[in-house]
Amino acid sequence: MFDFHTHTFLSDGELSPIELIRRAIHAGYRVMAITDHVGPGNMEFVLKTLIADCAMASERWDILALPGVEITHTPSEDIDRLARECRRLGAKVVNVHGETITEPVVEGTNRAAVTSGAVDILAHPGLITPEEARIAAANGVFLEVSGRRGHGMANGHVVRTAKAAGARMVLDSDAHAPSDLLTREFAMKVALGSGLDVEEAKALLDSSPLELLDRVGVDVEEALGPR
């Protein structure tokens, strides 16, 4: 299993980073990113902690844990600047909290995220427009198919729009608690329920994460080879 969108008690999750990683290993995860919510005031503190915990876990255990962020509910005008600063601070995966239909996200967030060259994933992008999806495709930004209740209600629209635009997708849990971590069986159900056929669903779970790892500069052999 791969998952590039999870949270700890550094933002609104339940567990410490190292415990979430341990729980993920038990659930069968091989690669994960911890992407706590950040804004301009807390990103340095969050990343300093995540970098230390992810490094220890990756060295000692059979998992590749990547420190990351989810830039959340910030002014859209500042998203690119914040994403680049998170990169400078050591974030390996940069997500932006997209315009989900269940929260009052600032209008223009989706466009700002897919336009930025420093953003990897637009999380739960809600009713993303065809133009925004085309920009994502051109810039290699992944659109998230969400395994989280509420956010996942727009998955069908996201999948149709992404496919029409040729944009890449990735399926994530958006886990805030250990019970949110995905099994492969449930992830397949989410993918199929989003309108993908069986082969497309398998590609979303197996091939898309490898493409994302390549985007963020992680060697696939490092991620999946003997540890």
Residue, then its C-alpha position, 0 to 999 in steps of 0.5 A: m500500500f502507498d499513501f501520500h496524505t495522512h495526519t498526526f497530532l501535529s495538526d488534527g490527527e490522533l497519533s504521534p508521527i512515529e506511532l502512525i508510521r508503526r500502525a501503517i506498517h502493521a496495516g501493510y503500508r510500504v510507502m507513506a507520507i505524513t502531511d500535517h496541516v500547515g500555514p505560515g506560522n507552523m510549517e517549520f515546527v511541523l517539518k522539523t518533527l516529521i523529518a526526524d521521525c520519518a528518518m528514524a522509521s525509514e532507517r529502522w523499519d520496513i517502510l519508506a516514510l516521507p515528511g510532507v505538508e498539506i497547505t490548508h485554508t490559506p489565502s490562495e495568493d500565498i500558496d505558491r510561496l508557502a509551497r516553495e518554503c515548505r520545499r526549502l524546509g525539507a518537505k518531500v511531498v507538498n499537498v494543498h487542501g483543495e476545494t472540497i465540497t464539505e468545507p469553506v475553502v477559499e475560492g481559487t485554491n485549486r487553481a493556485a495549487v495546480t499552477s504552482g510548480a512546487v505542489d505535488i498533490l491537490a487533495h480532494p479537489g471537489l468540483i474541479t473545473p476542466e481548465e484546472a484539470r488541464i493545468a494540473a495535467a500540464n504541470g504534473v500535479f496529481l489530483e487526489v481520489s479521496g478515501r475520506r468520508g465527506h471529501g470522497m463524495a466528489n470522487g466521481h466528478v474528480v475522476r471524470t474530469a481528470k480522465a478527460a484532461g489527461a491529469r494524473m491521479v492518486l488515491d489517498s486515505d487522508a487518515h487522521a486516526p489508525s482506523d482511517l488507514l486503508t486496506r487494499e480491498f477498501a481502496m479498490k472499492v473506493a477506486l471502483g466506486s469513483g467510476l474506474d474499471v478494474e484495470e484502471a483501479k489497479a493502475l491507480l493503486d499500483s502505477s500512479p504511486l510510482e509516478l508520484l515517487d518519481r515526481v518527488g525524486v524518490d528512487v523506486e528501488e529505494a522505496l520497494g527494494p530490500r530494506 
